[in-house]
Amino acid sequence: MHKVFATLLLIGSAACSGSGAGSTGGSGASAGATSGGLSGIGGAVGGAMSAGGTGGTVASSGTGGLVTGGAGGVVPKGARLFGIDTQAASDNDYDKALTVAQSAGIEFVSLTVLWEQMETTPGVFNPAFNALAISEAYYPARNLRIGLSIASPLDTNGRHLPADLATLPLDDPQVIARFKQFVDWAFAQIPTLGLVYISIGNEVDSPLGANPTEWGRYTTFFNAVAPYVRAKRPGVPVGTKMQFSGLTGADSSLAQAHNTNADGVFVNHYPLQGDFQVRAPDVINGDMDALVALYPGRRIFFTELGYPSSPACSSSENLQRDFYLQVFRAWDARTGSIGLIQIDWLHDIAPAKIDEFTLYYGLATAGFKGYLGSLGIRTYDGVDKPAFVTVKAEAALRGW
């Protein structure tokens, strides 16, 4: 997201509150060097406002207790990777929140950085908040790896480059050369930090739209820099995060052309209809199948996967729980294709933050507010929702 959110909650990034290993002492809400927002909101905005209302009737199992898949049908985790995008609850204690997430078996969390926040003047890297260096100090001690998103040169809401490059085409040799300099600096900050993937750009299908010329320029840029990034961390998949709608919609051929030289298909997905109304929990089966059909033999990473629980989204805590039960069952049936899932988010966000996002996006419908305020699988006050209980149980059944 745009750096206007640099003072908002730290979502899946590396500021630490108080006394934990690697703590910087400051507030867990510092996010000055990250993309500064709540990852995935922009993509859900576009997807929900353009969705056509597919997905059938939403129905809950209606039961109040834990629903599990049953040990007989469970597939051990194997090489699959599981994470939860983790942020502090109302107590602002990130260490505590991360301990809760790790109790559910997570192996990684996400970190998002923006190039223009790191390169403060041309060729000079002096960020006010070095999330990369903090991550290097903090996460290895917690036995966690990182899904690294460089939300540049494109993020959901547009271009993110240093000011002197802002008007150049993305395939301009200067842009490519300077990005490589940024990569040199960035990876020097994290010499030992474990990575599970590296995304160059975030939800790029949103700003690129249906423009084949701009897609071509971005793909040229990616093809020029991706080998350079791979050389920094051999064996770590390098790709580009896109929305489910961009990967499967009318312009999916543009995304497919770009992904030809990616190491995997990185998808951010929130199953919504118009005005942020949820689709039925079991649609995840067909959605996974759609991606597998478009990318046979390719590894697919659900880099963001979320489902709100608010009645304003025609949802409930039971429906959210049922969705994540379906996620684990669907994943078991497609272990050869789906390599990674990260749930968004651990906690709901503060009510005051909802108002800030409605102002930024110029959207204040009840559905949007409900979506923003209920994606967490725990409440803002740190109380488990049924979804967290189910996620923790289902993960444990598979060996996480």
N, C-alpha and C positions, 0 to 999 in steps of 0.2 A: 504494500500500500504506500501511499504518498507520505513523505516525511512530515506533513502537517500533523501526523499522529505520533510524532516522536516523543511526546510526553505521556502517551497513553500506556495502558497495561503492556507489560512484556509478555508476548505470546510466543512460546517456543523459542525464546532467545536467551541470552546468557547473562543477564544481570542477576545478581544473587542478593537475597535479603539477609542481612544480619550476620549470622555466625557460622554458616556452612563452609565446607571446604572450598577454598578458592573465592570466598566472599570478598567483595570489594567494600563491604560495609554499608553501601548506600541502599536506597530503596529498590525493592524488586520491581518497581514500576518503571525504572529507567529504561528507555529504549532508544536513546538518542542516535545510535549508530545502526539500528536495524531499520527495516522498512517501516517500522513504527506503527503499524496498524494491525488489524486482525486479519490474518491471512484467509483468503477465500471469500470475504464479503463481497468484493467487487464482482467476482465471477458469479456468485449467487444472485447478485442484483441483476446482471444481464440475463442470466438463465431464467430466473423466475419471472421477470417482466415480459420475456418473449415466449415462455413455455405455452404449449398448446393444450395443456390439461389432459395429458395422457396418463396412464398408469392405473386406471381402474378405481374402484371404490376402496376407500381407506377403511379398514376394519381391524380392530384389536382383538386379541385373544380374550380380553376382558378379565383375565385373572390377575389377582394382586400379587401372587407369589412369584418366585423365581421360575423362569422357563429356561430349560437347557435342551441341548440337542440329544442328550443321552450318550453314554460312553460308547455304545456299540457302533454308532455312526461317525464317531470322531476320528479325524485324521491327525496324527502327530504333527507338530509344527514343522519338522524337517528343517529346510533351509529358509523357510518363510520368515519375514521380519515384521514385527509388530511395534507400533508406537502410539502415543497419545500426545497431542499438542498441549503442552502443560503450561499453565499460568497460575499465579497465586489466587487464593480465594480472598474474601473480604479482609482477612487478617494480614494480607500482603506478605505472607511468609512463603517465599518460593521454595526454600529447602523442604519445608513441610509438604507442600503440594507435590514436589517431585518424589518424595518418599511415598506418598499415596499412589502416584502413578506407577512407581516401581513395584508397589505391592500387587499391581495388576499384571506385572510381567513385562513391562515395556523394555525394549532394547535400544531405543533411540528417541530423541526429540528433534524438533526442527529449529533451524537458525536461518534467518533471512537478513541479508545485507544489501545495501544500495551503493553502487559504485560512486555516485556523486557525493555521498556522505563520507566516504573514505578519502577520496582524492580532493583535498580541500582547495588546492591551487594546482595548475597544470604540472604534473609530475611530482607533486608533493602530497604525501599521505600522512595527515595529522588529524585524525578524527577526534571529536570531542568525547566520544564514547566508543572504545574499541571492543566491540562485542566479540570479535574473533579472538583477541588475546585473552579476554575473560573466559571464553569457552575453553580455550586451551588449558587454562588454569583450573577450571571447575569440573568439567564433565568427565574427564578420565578418572578422577578420584571417585566419581559416582558410578563408575563402570558403565557409562553410556556413550553411545556414538551419536552422530549428528547427521540429519538430512540437510545438506547445505543448499540454500537457494540464493543465487545471485540475481536479484530482481532487477537486473539491468542487462542490456539497454532498454528492455521493455518490461513493464509491470501491467497489471490489470488496467490501471487508469492512464497508461500512456508511456511516453519516453522518459528514461531516467539515465542521463549522461552528465558528465561534468559540463559546466556552463559554456565553456569555449568550444565544445563539440556538439552542443544541443541541436543545432540546425543542420548538421551534416547528415547525408544518407548513411544508413546503418552499415552499408558495405563499403564505406569510404576507407581507404587504407589507413588514414589517421585514426579512425575509430578503432579499427582492428588492432593497430600497433599499441595504442594507449590502453586498450582493454587488456592486452597481454602484460603490460607493465603493472596494471592493477592486480592481475592474477599472480604475478611474481610477489608483489607485496603481501597480498592476502594469504597466500600459502606459507609465506615466511612467518606469519603470525600463529600458524596452527601445525607445527612440525609433527606433533604426535597425536593430534586429535583424530579419533576414528570417524570415518565418514561412511554412510550407507548409500548415498547418491549425491550427485552434484547437478543442480538445475541451473541452466543459463537462461535467464528470463523466467517470468511467472505469468501464467494465464495470457500468453502472448496473442492468442487467438482473439482476445477482446479488442486490443488496439489495432490489430492487423485486419480484422474483419474479413471482407470478401475481396480484398485488393490483392490480386496476384503479383503486382509489381512489388509491393511492400513485403509480401511473403517471400518473394525471391531474394530481396535484399537481406532480409533477416536470415534466411537459410544460408546465403553466401557468408554472412557474418558468422553464423554458428559453425559452418563447415571449416572456416578459417581458424576459429579459436578453440573448438572442441578438442582437436588433437593436442593442443598446447596444454589444456586443462588436464586431459587424461595423463599426460606425461608427469604431472605433479603427483597424481595418485593412481598409479597403474592398478587396474582391476576394479576401480570404483565406477559404477555406471554414470555416464554423463548424458543428459537429455534436456528437455524443455517442458516445464509444466504447462498444461493446457486444460481448459474446462472440458467436461464431458460433452457439452453441447457443441463445442468446437471440433472435437474429435469425431463426433458421430453425425453432425448436422449436415446442412446443405452444402457447406464448403469443406467437408471433411477431406476431400482430395488434396487441398492445400496443406492441411496438417499432415496427411500421409506422406506427401512429398518431403516435407521438412523432416519427418521422423525417420526417413530412410537411413540417415547417417547418425541417428541417435542410438544409444546403447539400450534404450528401453522406452516404453510409452508411459509418460508421467501424466496422471490425470487427477484433477481436483473435482470432486463430485458431491453435490447436495441435491438429492432427488426431490425437486419442487415443481409445482405447477404455477400458474399465474398468481401474482400477488403473494408469493411465498407460501402457498398452501402445499402441504406435503402430499407426495404420492404414497401409495400403499407400501408398507414395509417390505413386501416380497418382490418389489420391482428390481431390487438389486440383482436378482438372478438374471433377468433379461438384460439389464444394463451391462453386467459383466459379459454375458454372451455376445452382446453387440460389439464390444471392444475386441473380444477374442476373434470374432468373425472378421473384423476389419484388419486385425493384426495377427494372423495365424503364425504360430511359432515364435512370436515376440514376447518378451517379458514385460508385464504390465505392472506399474506401481501406482497404487492409490495414495498419492502423496497428501491428499486431504480427502476425508470422507466424514460428512456430518449430517445430522438429522435433528431438527428442533423439536421441542416438546410442548410448545405453547398452544393453548386452544385458539389463539389468534391465527395460527397456521393450520387449523383443523387437525391439530395433533394433540398428544397427551404424553405423560411420562410412560404410560404403558405402551403406546405406539412406538415411542423412541426405543424402549427396551426391546420390543418385537423386531424393530429394524436391525438392531445390532445382533440379535439372535440369528436373523436371516443372513446377516453379513458373514458370520462365522460358518454357517452351514454352506452358503454359496461358495465361500473361499475353499472349504474342504473339497468341494466338487470340482475345483479348477486350480488345484495346486500347481499344475504344470504351467499355468499361464500367469497367475497372480502372485507376484513375488513379495509384495510389501503392502501393508495398509497402515495408515496413520489416522486415528480418530481425532476429529476437531469438535469440541475442545474438552479439557478436563472439567473446567468450571464455567458457569455462566458469568457474564460480565456485569459490571456495576451499572445500575440504572442510569447514573449520570453519563456514562460512556455511550449508552444507547442514544441519548439526545445529541451527543457530539457527532455520532455517525450519521444521524438523520440530517443534520445540518450540512455535513460534508457532501453527502450524496443527493441532497435536495429531495429526499424521499422520506415521508413520515407516515406511511400507511400503517394500520394496525398489524398487518401481516409482516411488514418489514421489521417493525419494532419487536414483535413477538419472536421472529426469527433471530434477531440479534441477541435477544435476552434469554434464549433458551437452548442454544446449541450445546452447552455443557452437559456432560453426563453426571455432574454434581452441581449442586446449587451454588450461587455466589457466596453463601455463608458456609460452604464446605460440608454440606450434607449429601450423602449418597442419594442419587436418583435410582430407580429400578434399573436403568440402563447401566450404571456403573457396576452394580451387583452382578448383573448378567455378563457384562464384558469381562469382569474379573474371573467369574466362574468358568466361562467358556474358554478364556485364555489358559487358565490352569489345566482344564481338561486336555488341552493340546500340548502341554509341556512348557508354557511360558510362565 
